[in-house]
Amino acid sequence: MTLDIRTKQTPFRVSLSRKDQSELFVSIQNKGEQPEKASLVLETGRGLGLDQSGLKHYHEYRMNEILPGKTKEIYVRLYPVPQSVIGENPFRLTLNEHYDGFDLVKRKITLDESVLIQK
């Protein structure tokens, strides 16, 4: 367990009529003694989008090397789409620790989060 993931989301509640957006900050810290290779997968489903058009629902961030004691930060905007339902719209973050290449996964951490959408 060398990689630690923390998230911060602001605001938790967005307005569909005003086309607000939610900002997600992801911080990944290497608490081990060896450099780590990792990837972060963000899946929003059909209730949220990763761009203003609402067409992008999946993105993978690859980090070739996270040095010991160092932190990588990722900033993502989440947008409501016309298919969003009033209420909670879930999304999933998956952090994968990899061996030498990105093909083999050493450890997987999954976080289920949501954005509250109101009229």
N, CA, C and O atoms as a printed pandas DataFrame, in Angstrom:
     atom_number atom_name residue_name chain_id  residue_number  x_coord  y_coord  z_coord
0              1         N          MET        A               1    0.843   -1.178    0.000
1              2        CA          MET        A               1    0.000    0.000    0.000
2              3         C          MET        A               1    0.890    1.244    0.000
3              4         O          MET        A               1    1.066    1.910    1.020
4              5         N          THR        A               2    1.424    1.521   -1.137
5              6        CA          THR        A               2    2.338    2.649   -1.183
6              7         C          THR        A               2    1.684    3.909   -1.711
7              8         O          THR        A               2    2.126    5.009   -1.380
8              9         N          LEU        A               3    0.641    3.783   -2.524
9             10        CA          LEU        A               3   -0.021    4.974   -3.065
10            11         C          LEU        A               3   -1.254    5.303   -2.244
11            12         O          LEU        A               3   -2.037    4.423   -1.886
12            13         N          ASP        A               4   -1.412    6.583   -1.954
13            14        CA          ASP        A               4   -2.557    7.078   -1.180
14            15         C          ASP        A               4   -3.312    8.069   -2.047
15            16         O          ASP        A               4   -2.704    8.971   -2.623
16            17         N          ILE        A               5   -4.632    7.919   -2.150
17            18        CA          ILE        A               5   -5.451    8.806   -2.973
18            19         C          ILE        A               5   -6.399    9.600   -2.082
19            20         O          ILE        A               5   -7.019    9.058   -1.167
20            21         N          ARG        A               6   -6.497   10.880   -2.367
21            22        CA          ARG        A               6   -7.424   11.779   -1.652
22            23         C          ARG        A               6   -8.168   12.611   -2.685
23            24         O          ARG        A               6   -7.606   13.004   -3.707
24            25         N          THR        A               7   -9.441   12.874   -2.404
25            26        CA          THR        A               7  -10.245   13.676   -3.328
26            27         C          THR        A               7  -10.885   14.838   -2.588
27            28         O          THR        A               7  -11.151   14.770   -1.388
28            29         N          LYS        A               8  -11.124   15.903   -3.335
29            30        CA          LYS        A               8  -11.838   17.066   -2.818
30            31         C          LYS        A               8  -12.713   17.572   -3.950
31            32         O          LYS        A               8  -12.235   17.791   -5.063
32            33         N          GLN        A               9  -13.980   17.755   -3.668
33            34        CA          GLN        A               9  -14.937   18.177   -4.689
34            35         C          GLN        A               9  -15.629   19.451   -4.245
35            36         O          GLN        A               9  -16.074   19.568   -3.104
36            37         N          THR        A              10  -15.715   20.410   -5.168
37            38        CA          THR        A              10  -16.394   21.651   -4.849
38            39         C          THR        A              10  -17.099   22.179   -6.084
39            40         O          THR        A              10  -16.460   22.193   -7.136
40            41         N          PRO        A              11  -18.291   22.593   -6.065
41            42        CA          PRO        A              11  -19.294   22.341   -5.029
42            43         C          PRO        A              11  -19.857   20.930   -5.170
43            44         O          PRO        A              11  -19.717   20.301   -6.219
44            45         N          PHE        A              12  -20.492   20.438   -4.111
45            46        CA          PHE        A              12  -21.120   19.129   -4.141
46            47         C          PHE        A              12  -22.447   19.170   -4.905
47            48         O          PHE        A              12  -22.925   18.143   -5.387
48            49         N          ARG        A              13  -23.033   20.362   -5.011
49            50        CA          ARG        A              13  -24.351   20.524   -5.619
50            51         C          ARG        A              13  -24.235   21.505   -6.781
51            52         O          ARG        A              13  -23.686   22.596   -6.625
52            53         N          VAL        A              14  -24.751   21.117   -7.947
53            54        CA          VAL        A              14  -24.710   21.994   -9.119
54            55         C          VAL        A              14  -26.118   22.150   -9.682
55            56         O          VAL        A              14  -26.983   21.296   -9.486
56            57         N          SER        A              15  -26.324   23.261  -10.384
57            58        CA          SER        A              15  -27.624   23.557  -10.966
58            59         C          SER        A              15  -27.635   23.150  -12.432
59            60         O          SER        A              15  -26.746   23.530  -13.194
60            61         N          LEU        A              16  -28.634   22.383  -12.825
61            62        CA          LEU        A              16  -28.773   21.947  -14.212
62            63         C          LEU        A              16  -29.199   23.103  -15.103
63            64         O          LEU        A              16  -28.735   23.206  -16.239
64            65         N          SER        A              17  -30.080   23.980  -14.608
65            66        CA          SER        A              17  -30.574   25.087  -15.431
66            67         C          SER        A              17  -29.500   26.154  -15.666
67            68         O          SER        A              17  -29.494   26.802  -16.713
68            69         N          ARG        A              18  -28.592   26.342  -14.703
69            70        CA          ARG        A              18  -27.529   27.331  -14.869
70            71         C          ARG        A              18  -26.278   26.742  -15.516
71            72         O          ARG        A              18  -25.306   27.454  -15.770
72            73         N          LYS        A              19  -26.313   25.449  -15.777
73            74        CA          LYS        A              19  -25.176   24.738  -16.384
74            75         C          LYS        A              19  -23.902   24.924  -15.565
75            76         O          LYS        A              19  -22.831   25.204  -16.104
76            77         N          ASP        A              20  -24.047   24.760  -14.243
77            78        CA          ASP        A              20  -22.892   24.825  -13.356
78            79         C          ASP        A              20  -21.982   23.627  -13.604
79            80         O          ASP        A              20  -22.329   22.702  -14.338
80            81         N          GLN        A              21  -20.815   23.665  -12.979
81            82        CA          GLN        A              21  -19.890   22.553  -13.058
82            83         C          GLN        A              21  -19.343   22.258  -11.670
83            84         O          GLN        A              21  -19.331   23.130  -10.801
84            85         N          SER        A              22  -18.898   21.045  -11.467
85            86        CA          SER        A              22  -18.284   20.659  -10.213
86            87         C          SER        A              22  -16.802   20.422  -10.486
87            88         O          SER        A              22  -16.437   19.845  -11.510
88            89         N          GLU        A              23  -15.964   20.866   -9.578
89            90        CA          GLU        A              23  -14.525   20.721   -9.738
90            91         C          GLU        A              23  -14.030   19.636   -8.797
91            92         O          GLU        A              23  -14.341   19.638   -7.606
92            93         N          LEU        A              24  -13.257   18.713   -9.346
93            94        CA          LEU        A              24  -12.734   17.589   -8.590
94            95         C          LEU        A              24  -11.214   17.681   -8.566
95            96         O          LEU        A              24  -10.567   17.764   -9.610
96            97         N          PHE        A              25  -10.654   17.666   -7.362
97            98        CA          PHE        A              25   -9.204   17.669   -7.169
98            99         C          PHE        A              25   -8.806   16.295   -6.648
99           100         O          PHE        A              25   -9.329   15.842   -5.629
100          101         N          VAL        A              26   -7.896   15.636   -7.330
101          102        CA          VAL        A              26   -7.421   14.317   -6.926
102          103         C          VAL        A              26   -5.940   14.427   -6.604
103          104         O          VAL        A              26   -5.163   14.946   -7.405
104          105         N          SER        A              27   -5.550   13.944   -5.439
105          106        CA          SER        A              27   -4.166   13.979   -4.996
106          107         C          SER        A              27   -3.701   12.549   -4.762
107          108         O          SER        A              27   -4.321   11.805   -4.002
108          109         N          ILE        A              28   -2.602   12.164   -5.420
109          110        CA          ILE        A              28   -2.053   10.818   -5.291
110          111         C          ILE        A              28   -0.638   10.950   -4.741
111          112         O          ILE        A              28    0.221   11.576   -5.363
112          113         N          GLN        A              29   -0.400   10.357   -3.571
113          114        CA          GLN        A              29    0.898   10.473   -2.911
114          115         C          GLN        A              29    1.558    9.105   -2.813
115          116         O          GLN        A              29    0.908    8.113   -2.482
116          117         N          ASN        A              30    2.853    9.063   -3.105
117          118        CA          ASN        A              30    3.641    7.841   -2.965
118          119         C          ASN        A              30    4.237    7.821   -1.565
119          120         O          ASN        A              30    5.124    8.616   -1.253
120          121         N          LYS        A              31    3.751    6.915   -0.722
121          122        CA          LYS        A              31    4.233    6.806    0.651
122          123         C          LYS        A              31    5.260    5.697    0.803
123          124         O          LYS        A              31    5.711    5.413    1.914
124          125         N          GLY        A              32    5.633    5.069   -0.302
125          126        CA          GLY        A              32    6.615    3.989   -0.259
126          127         C          GLY        A              32    8.028    4.495   -0.443
127          128         O          GLY        A              32    8.284    5.699   -0.441
128          129         N          GLU        A              33    8.945    3.546   -0.601
129          130        CA          GLU        A              33   10.357    3.873   -0.765
130          131         C          GLU        A              33   10.833    3.699   -2.199
131          132         O          GLU        A              33   11.985    4.010   -2.504
132          133         N          GLN        A              34    9.980    3.212   -3.079
133          134        CA          GLN        A              34   10.327    2.985   -4.479
134          135         C          GLN        A              34    9.438    3.844   -5.373
135          136         O          GLN        A              34    8.300    4.135   -5.005
136          137         N          PRO        A              35    9.932    4.255   -6.537
137          138        CA          PRO        A              35    9.066    4.953   -7.500
138          139         C          PRO        A              35    7.937    4.028   -7.953
139          140         O          PRO        A              35    8.143    2.824   -8.106
140          141         N          GLU        A              36    6.764    4.580   -8.162
141          142        CA          GLU        A              36    5.599    3.791   -8.567
142          143         C          GLU        A              36    5.061    4.284   -9.901
143          144         O          GLU        A              36    5.136    5.470  -10.222
144          145         N          LYS        A              37    4.522    3.358  -10.662
145          146        CA          LYS        A              37    3.836    3.656  -11.914
146          147         C          LYS        A              37    2.348    3.462  -11.652
147          148         O          LYS        A              37    1.951    2.450  -11.074
148          149         N          ALA        A              38    1.518    4.418  -12.070
149          150        CA          ALA        A              38    0.094    4.349  -11.749
150          151         C          ALA        A              38   -0.748    4.913  -12.884
151          152         O          ALA        A              38   -0.261    5.642  -13.748
152          153         N          SER        A              39   -2.026    4.553  -12.854
153          154        CA          SER        A              39   -2.998    5.154  -13.764
154          155         C          SER        A              39   -4.274    5.419  -12.975
155          156         O          SER        A              39   -4.638    4.665  -12.072
156          157         N          LEU        A              40   -4.937    6.499  -13.334
157          158        CA          LEU        A              40   -6.195    6.878  -12.700
158          159         C          LEU        A              40   -7.267    6.894  -13.779
159          160         O          LEU        A              40   -7.142    7.608  -14.774
160          161         N          VAL        A              41   -8.319    6.107  -13.583
161          162        CA          VAL        A              41   -9.414    6.013  -14.542
162          163         C          VAL        A              41  -10.627    6.712  -13.938
163          164         O          VAL        A              41  -11.013    6.432  -12.803
164          165         N          LEU        A              42  -11.221    7.619  -14.702
165          166        CA          LEU        A              42  -12.413    8.344  -14.276
166          167         C          LEU        A              42  -13.554    7.978  -15.212
167          168         O          LEU        A              42  -13.474    8.217  -16.417
168          169         N          GLU        A              43  -14.628    7.394  -14.656
169          170        CA          GLU        A              43  -15.807    7.000  -15.426
170          171         C          GLU        A              43  -17.020    7.718  -14.846
171          172         O          GLU        A              43  -17.291    7.616  -13.649
172          173         N          THR        A              44  -17.749    8.443  -15.689
173          174        CA          THR        A              44  -18.885    9.214  -15.180
174          175         C          THR        A              44  -20.235    8.585  -15.496
175          176         O          THR        A              44  -21.234    8.993  -14.904
176          177         N          GLY        A              45  -20.314    7.629  -16.386
177          178        CA          GLY        A              45  -21.611    7.112  -16.796
178          179         C          GLY        A              45  -22.301    8.142  -17.668
179          180         O          GLY        A              45  -21.640    9.036  -18.196
180          181         N          ARG        A              46  -23.609    8.043  -17.834
181          182        CA          ARG        A              46  -24.335    8.957  -18.721
182          183         C          ARG        A              46  -24.919   10.169  -18.004
183          184         O          ARG        A              46  -25.484   11.047  -18.655
184          185         N          GLY        A              47  -24.797   10.240  -16.671
185          186        CA          GLY        A              47  -25.375   11.350  -15.925
186          187         C          GLY        A              47  -24.484   12.577  -15.827
187          188         O          GLY        A              47  -24.953   13.664  -15.488
188          189         N          LEU        A              48  -23.194   12.405  -16.124
189          190        CA          LEU        A              48  -22.243   13.509  -16.060
190          191         C          LEU        A              48  -21.325   13.439  -17.271
191          192         O          LEU        A              48  -21.210   12.400  -17.921
192          193         N          GLY        A              49  -20.676   14.559  -17.564
193          194        CA          GLY        A              49  -19.731   14.592  -18.665
194          195         C          GLY        A              49  -18.420   15.212  -18.223
195          196         O          GLY        A              49  -18.366   15.956  -17.244
196          197         N          LEU        A              50  -17.361   14.892  -18.961
197          198        CA          LEU        A              50  -16.048   15.457  -18.674
198          199         C          LEU        A              50  -15.741   16.664  -19.543
199          200         O          LEU        A              50  -14.667   17.255  -19.436
200          201         N          ASP        A              51  -16.684   17.029  -20.405
201          202        CA          ASP        A              51  -16.559   18.233  -21.215
202          203         C          ASP        A              51  -17.924   18.904  -21.292
203          204         O          ASP        A              51  -18.931   18.308  -20.910
204          205         N          GLN        A              52  -17.964   20.122  -21.778
205          206        CA          GLN        A              52  -19.225   20.865  -21.798
206          207         C          GLN        A              52  -20.251   20.261  -22.734
207          208         O          GLN        A              52  -21.451   20.414  -22.506
208          209         N          SER        A              53  -19.819   19.588  -23.768
209          210        CA          SER        A              53  -20.773   18.971  -24.702
210          211         C          SER        A              53  -21.439   17.742  -24.102
211          212         O          SER        A              53  -22.514   17.345  -24.553
212          213         N          GLY        A              54  -20.822   17.130  -23.094
213          214        CA          GLY        A              54  -21.395   15.947  -22.458
214          215         C          GLY        A              54  -21.132   14.667  -23.221
215          216         O          GLY        A              54  -21.772   13.650  -22.953
216          217         N          LEU        A              55  -20.204   14.692  -24.166
217          218        CA          LEU        A              55  -19.920   13.509  -24.979
218          219         C          LEU        A              55  -18.808   12.642  -24.390
219          220         O          LEU        A              55  -18.719   11.458  -24.713
220          221         N          LYS        A              56  -17.977   13.202  -23.551
221          222        CA          LYS        A              56  -16.843   12.464  -22.992
222          223         C          LYS        A              56  -17.207   11.974  -21.594
223          224         O          LYS        A              56  -17.505   12.776  -20.709
224          225         N          HIS        A              57  -17.183   10.642  -21.396
225          226        CA          HIS        A              57  -17.585   10.053  -20.122
226          227         C          HIS        A              57  -16.492    9.197  -19.489
227          228         O          HIS        A              57  -16.703    8.619  -18.423
228          229         N          TYR        A              58  -15.325    9.107  -20.131
229          230        CA          TYR        A              58  -14.261    8.223  -19.662
230          231         C          TYR        A              58  -12.913    8.874  -19.966
231          232         O          TYR        A              58  -12.709    9.413  -21.053
232          233         N          HIS        A              59  -11.997    8.821  -19.002
233          234        CA          HIS        A              59  -10.639    9.292  -19.262
234          235         C          HIS        A              59   -9.662    8.549  -18.356
235          236         O          HIS        A              59   -9.956    8.272  -17.193
236          237         N          GLU        A              60   -8.501    8.235  -18.912
237          238        CA          GLU        A              60   -7.445    7.571  -18.154
238          239         C          GLU        A              60   -6.223    8.482  -18.108
239          240         O          GLU        A              60   -5.730    8.938  -19.140
240          241         N          TYR        A              61   -5.748    8.737  -16.900
241          242        CA          TYR        A              61   -4.546    9.534  -16.684
242          243         C          TYR        A              61   -3.422    8.563  -16.335
243          244         O          TYR        A              61   -3.533    7.816  -15.362
244          245         N          ARG        A              62   -2.344    8.562  -17.113
245          246        CA          ARG        A              62   -1.210    7.672  -16.848
246          247         C          ARG        A              62   -0.057    8.468  -16.252
247          248         O          ARG        A              62    0.333    9.516  -16.766
248          249         N          MET        A              63    0.472    7.945  -15.162
249          250        CA          MET        A              63    1.603    8.579  -14.481
250          251         C          MET        A              63    2.771    7.604  -14.530
251          252         O          MET        A              63    2.760    6.578  -13.849
252          253         N          ASN        A              64    3.778    7.925  -15.335
253          254        CA          ASN        A              64    4.899    7.011  -15.539
254          255         C          ASN        A              64    5.724    6.788  -14.289
255          256         O          ASN        A              64    6.205    5.679  -14.054
256          257         N          GLU        A              65    5.895    7.816  -13.489
257          258        CA          GLU        A              65    6.712    7.643  -12.301
258          259         C          GLU        A              65    6.295    8.647  -11.232
259          260         O          GLU        A              65    6.293    9.858  -11.454
260          261         N          ILE        A              66    5.946    8.112  -10.075
261          262        CA          ILE        A              66    5.691    8.945   -8.905
262          263         C          ILE        A              66    6.807    8.623   -7.919
263          264         O          ILE        A              66    6.863    7.520   -7.375
264          265         N          LEU        A              67    7.678    9.568   -7.694
265          266        CA          LEU        A              67    8.838    9.361   -6.829
266          267         C          LEU        A              67    8.418    9.239   -5.366
267          268         O          LEU        A              67    7.365    9.755   -4.990
268          269         N          PRO        A              68    9.221    8.565   -4.529
269          270        CA          PRO        A              68    8.885    8.422   -3.107
270          271         C          PRO        A              68    8.716    9.775   -2.431
271          272         O          PRO        A              68    9.551   10.666   -2.588
272          273         N          GLY        A              69    7.644    9.922   -1.690
273          274        CA          GLY        A              69    7.356   11.158   -0.965
274          275         C          GLY        A              69    6.737   12.252   -1.812
275          276         O          GLY        A              69    6.382   13.304   -1.280
276          277         N          LYS        A              70    6.596   12.042   -3.101
277          278        CA          LYS        A              70    6.048   13.062   -3.995
278          279         C          LYS        A              70    4.547   12.857   -4.193
279          280         O          LYS        A              70    4.008   11.777   -3.951
280          281         N          THR        A              71    3.892   13.923   -4.639
281          282        CA          THR        A              71    2.449   13.910   -4.856
282          283         C          THR        A              71    2.135   14.371   -6.273
283          284         O          THR        A              71    2.706   15.349   -6.755
284          285         N          LYS        A              72    1.223   13.661   -6.939
285          286        CA          LYS        A              72    0.695   14.078   -8.242
286          287         C          LYS        A              72   -0.722   14.581   -8.011
287          288         O          LYS        A              72   -1.505   13.949   -7.302
288          289         N          GLU        A              73   -1.045   15.719   -8.612
289          290        CA          GLU        A              73   -2.379   16.282   -8.459
290          291         C          GLU        A              73   -3.044   16.380   -9.816
291          292         O          GLU        A              73   -2.419   16.751  -10.810
292          293         N          ILE        A              74   -4.319   16.040   -9.839
293          294        CA          ILE        A              74   -5.114   16.075  -11.068
294          295         C          ILE        A              74   -6.356   16.899  -10.790
295          296         O          ILE        A              74   -7.007   16.737   -9.758
296          297         N          TYR        A              75   -6.674   17.776  -11.711
297          298        CA          TYR        A              75   -7.839   18.666  -11.604
298          299         C          TYR        A              75   -8.787   18.320  -12.749
299          300         O          TYR        A              75   -8.381   18.308  -13.911
300          301         N          VAL        A              76  -10.053   18.039  -12.423
301          302        CA          VAL        A              76  -11.048   17.638  -13.413
302          303         C          VAL        A              76  -12.327   18.433  -13.188
303          304         O          VAL        A              76  -12.728   18.671  -12.049
304          305         N          ARG        A              77  -12.959   18.839  -14.275
305          306        CA          ARG        A              77  -14.284   19.463  -14.184
306          307         C          ARG        A              77  -15.339   18.449  -14.614
307          308         O          ARG        A              77  -15.186   17.757  -15.620
308          309         N          LEU        A              78  -16.414   18.379  -13.827
309          310        CA          LEU        A              78  -17.538   17.487  -14.122
310          311         C          LEU        A              78  -18.744   18.350  -14.479
311          312         O          LEU        A              78  -19.109   19.254  -13.729
312          313         N          TYR        A              79  -19.354   18.071  -15.615
313          314        CA          TYR        A              79  -20.468   18.875  -16.121
314          315         C          TYR        A              79  -21.755   18.054  -16.127
315          316         O          TYR        A              79  -21.729   16.873  -16.475
316          317         N          PRO        A              80  -22.889   18.667  -15.744
317          318        CA          PRO        A              80  -24.165   17.979  -15.936
318          319         C          PRO        A              80  -24.505   17.956  -17.425
319          320         O          PRO        A              80  -24.141   18.864  -18.172
320          321         N          VAL        A              81  -25.195   16.923  -17.835
321          322        CA          VAL        A              81  -25.604   16.777  -19.234
322          323         C          VAL        A              81  -27.128   16.742  -19.287
323          324         O          VAL        A              81  -27.762   16.571  -18.246
324          325         N          PRO        A              82  -27.736   16.897  -20.457
325          326        CA          PRO        A              82  -29.206   16.867  -20.526
326          327         C          PRO        A              82  -29.829   15.583  -19.986
327          328         O          PRO        A              82  -30.986   15.592  -19.568
328          329         N          GLN        A              83  -29.078   14.473  -19.988
329          330        CA          GLN        A              83  -29.603   13.205  -19.468
330          331         C          GLN        A              83  -29.451   13.086  -17.956
331          332         O          GLN        A              83  -29.872   12.085  -17.377
332          333         N          SER        A              84  -28.861   14.081  -17.308
333          334        CA          SER        A              84  -28.678   14.035  -15.858
334          335         C          SER        A              84  -30.031   14.019  -15.160
335          336         O          SER        A              84  -30.975   14.689  -15.578
336          337         N          VAL        A              85  -30.102   13.238  -14.091
337          338        CA          VAL        A              85  -31.323   13.194  -13.297
338          339         C          VAL        A              85  -31.163   14.147  -12.121
339          340         O          VAL        A              85  -30.054   14.388  -11.645
340          341         N          ILE        A              86  -32.283   14.683  -11.663
341          342        CA          ILE        A              86  -32.256   15.529  -10.474
342          343         C          ILE        A              86  -31.975   14.609   -9.292
343          344         O          ILE        A              86  -32.686   13.626   -9.081
344          345         N          GLY        A              87  -30.956   14.923   -8.536
345          346        CA          GLY        A              87  -30.526   14.074   -7.433
346          347         C          GLY        A              87  -29.066   13.697   -7.617
347          348         O          GLY        A              87  -28.303   14.421   -8.257
348          349         N          GLU        A              88  -28.685   12.560   -7.052
349          350        CA          GLU        A              88  -27.290   12.136   -7.112
350          351         C          GLU        A              88  -26.954   11.475   -8.436
351          352         O          GLU        A              88  -27.682   10.604   -8.913
352          353         N          ASN        A              89  -25.846   11.897   -9.021
353          354        CA          ASN        A              89  -25.327   11.305  -10.248
354          355         C          ASN        A              89  -23.927   10.771   -9.933
355          356         O          ASN        A              89  -23.006   11.554   -9.699
356          357         N          PRO        A              90  -23.761    9.445   -9.925
357          358        CA          PRO        A              90  -22.499    8.859   -9.486
358          359         C          PRO        A              90  -21.411    8.896  -10.561
359          360         O          PRO        A              90  -21.686    8.964  -11.759
360          361         N          PHE        A              91  -20.175    8.847  -10.085
361          362        CA          PHE        A              91  -19.022    8.633  -10.951
362          363         C          PHE        A              91  -18.021    7.791  -10.166
363          364         O          PHE        A              91  -18.101    7.692   -8.941
364          365         N          ARG        A              92  -17.072    7.182  -10.891
365          366        CA          ARG        A              92  -16.130    6.250  -10.266
366          367         C          ARG        A              92  -14.698    6.624  -10.613
367          368         O          ARG        A              92  -14.370    6.919  -11.762
368          369         N          LEU        A              93  -13.859    6.602   -9.587
369          370        CA          LEU        A              93  -12.418    6.785   -9.743
370          371         C          LEU        A              93  -11.739    5.455   -9.428
371          372         O          LEU        A              93  -12.027    4.841   -8.401
372          373         N          THR        A              94  -10.847    5.011  -10.297
373          374        CA          THR        A              94  -10.100    3.781  -10.070
374          375         C          THR        A              94   -8.616    4.086  -10.194
375          376         O          THR        A              94   -8.149    4.497  -11.257
376          377         N          LEU        A              95   -7.880    3.887   -9.118
377          378        CA          LEU        A              95   -6.433    4.070   -9.111
378          379         C          LEU        A              95   -5.784    2.702   -9.226
379          380         O          LEU        A              95   -6.019    1.827   -8.393
380          381         N          ASN        A              96   -4.967    2.517  -10.256
381          382        CA          ASN        A              96   -4.265    1.255  -10.483
382          383         C          ASN        A              96   -2.775    1.458  -10.278
383          384         O          ASN        A              96   -2.171    2.340  -10.887
384          385         N          GLU        A              97   -2.178    0.630   -9.410
385          386        CA          GLU        A              97   -0.719    0.579   -9.298
386          387         C          GLU        A              97   -0.257   -0.488  -10.271
387          388         O          GLU        A              97   -0.826   -1.578  -10.320
388          389         N          HIS        A              98    0.774   -0.179  -11.047
389          390        CA          HIS        A              98    1.220   -1.097  -12.090
390          391         C          HIS        A              98    2.620   -1.617  -11.804
391          392         O          HIS        A              98    3.397   -1.017  -11.061
392          393         N          TYR        A              99    2.913   -2.769  -12.430
393          394        CA          TYR        A              99    4.278   -3.272  -12.472
394          395         C          TYR        A              99    5.014   -2.476  -13.536
395          396         O          TYR        A              99    4.681   -1.309  -13.739
396          397         N          ASP        A             100    5.982   -3.035  -14.218
397          398        CA          ASP        A             100    6.807   -2.298  -15.176
398          399         C          ASP        A             100    6.005   -1.608  -16.269
399          400         O          ASP        A             100    6.253   -0.437  -16.557
400          401         N          GLY        A             101    5.057   -2.295  -16.884
401          402        CA          GLY        A             101    4.235   -1.689  -17.925
402          403         C          GLY        A             101    2.851   -1.376  -17.385
403          404         O          GLY        A             101    2.547   -1.643  -16.223
404          405         N          PHE        A             102    2.024   -0.809  -18.238
405          406        CA          PHE        A             102    0.656   -0.498  -17.823
406          407         C          PHE        A             102   -0.286   -1.681  -18.034
407          408         O          PHE        A             102   -1.487   -1.554  -17.794
408          409         N          ASP        A             103    0.232   -2.828  -18.477
409          410        CA          ASP        A             103   -0.620   -3.988  -18.743
410          411         C          ASP        A             103   -0.982   -4.751  -17.471
411          412         O          ASP        A             103   -2.102   -5.247  -17.346
412          413         N          LEU        A             104   -0.048   -4.850  -16.530
413          414        CA          LEU        A             104   -0.270   -5.637  -15.318
414          415         C          LEU        A             104   -0.562   -4.730  -14.126
415          416         O          LEU        A             104    0.170   -3.777  -13.859
416          417         N          VAL        A             105   -1.648   -5.045  -13.415
417          418        CA          VAL        A             105   -2.065   -4.248  -12.260
418          419         C          VAL        A             105   -1.614   -4.945  -10.983
419          420         O          VAL        A             105   -1.915   -6.118  -10.762
420          421         N          LYS        A             106   -0.892   -4.211  -10.150
421          422        CA          LYS        A             106   -0.415   -4.720   -8.868
422          423         C          LYS        A             106   -1.485   -4.574   -7.788
423          424         O          LYS        A             106   -1.700   -5.482   -6.986
424          425         N          ARG        A             107   -2.151   -3.425   -7.779
425          426        CA          ARG        A             107   -3.177   -3.134   -6.780
426          427         C          ARG        A             107   -4.171   -2.153   -7.364
427          428         O          ARG        A             107   -3.802   -1.285   -8.154
428          429         N          LYS        A             108   -5.430   -2.286   -6.982
429          430        CA          LYS        A             108   -6.494   -1.424   -7.489
430          431         C          LYS        A             108   -7.282   -0.835   -6.333
431          432         O          LYS        A             108   -7.674   -1.542   -5.405
432          433         N          ILE        A             109   -7.510    0.486   -6.402
433          434        CA          ILE        A             109   -8.330    1.187   -5.405
434          435         C          ILE        A             109   -9.487    1.836   -6.156
435          436         O          ILE        A             109   -9.265    2.559   -7.128
436          437         N          THR        A             110  -10.709    1.587   -5.719
437          438        CA          THR        A             110  -11.890    2.143   -6.375
438          439         C          THR        A             110  -12.645    3.042   -5.404
439          440         O          THR        A             110  -12.937    2.651   -4.274
440          441         N          LEU        A             111  -12.957    4.258   -5.862
441          442        CA          LEU        A             111  -13.750    5.204   -5.076
442          443         C          LEU        A             111  -15.013    5.533   -5.841
443          444         O          LEU        A             111  -14.952    5.909   -7.012
444          445         N          ASP        A             112  -16.147    5.396   -5.198
445          446        CA          ASP        A             112  -17.435    5.786   -5.785
446          447         C          ASP        A             112  -17.868    7.108   -5.162
447          448         O          ASP        A             112  -18.050    7.198   -3.948
448          449         N          GLU        A             113  -18.030    8.116   -5.982
449          450        CA          GLU        A             113  -18.423    9.447   -5.549
450          451         C          GLU        A             113  -19.674    9.843   -6.319
451          452         O          GLU        A             113  -20.122    9.107   -7.197
452          453         N          SER        A             114  -20.244   11.012   -5.994
453          454        CA          SER        A             114  -21.411   11.482   -6.732
454          455         C          SER        A             114  -21.475   13.007   -6.706
455          456         O          SER        A             114  -20.876   13.669   -5.858
456          457         N          VAL        A             115  -22.226   13.531   -7.669
457          458        CA          VAL        A             115  -22.501   14.965   -7.738
458          459         C          VAL        A             115  -24.007   15.120   -7.588
459          460         O          VAL        A             115  -24.772   14.441   -8.273
460          461         N          LEU        A             116  -24.438   16.003   -6.702
461          462        CA          LEU        A             116  -25.862   16.269   -6.494
462          463         C          LEU        A             116  -26.298   17.348   -7.483
463          464         O          LEU        A             116  -25.735   18.442   -7.501
464          465         N          ILE        A             117  -27.293   17.040   -8.299
465          466        CA          ILE        A             117  -27.779   17.979   -9.309
466          467         C          ILE        A             117  -29.179   18.421   -8.918
467          468         O          ILE        A             117  -30.038   17.604   -8.586
468          469         N          GLN        A             118  -29.389   19.731   -8.964
469          470        CA          GLN        A             118  -30.701   20.305   -8.681
470          471         C          GLN        A             118  -31.151   21.115   -9.896
471          472         O          GLN        A             118  -30.362   21.381  -10.802
472          473         N          LYS        A             119  -32.433   21.504   -9.906
473          474        CA          LYS        A             119  -32.974   22.255  -11.052
474          475         C          LYS        A             119  -32.378   23.602  -11.200
475          476         O          LYS        A             119  -32.739   24.340  -12.118
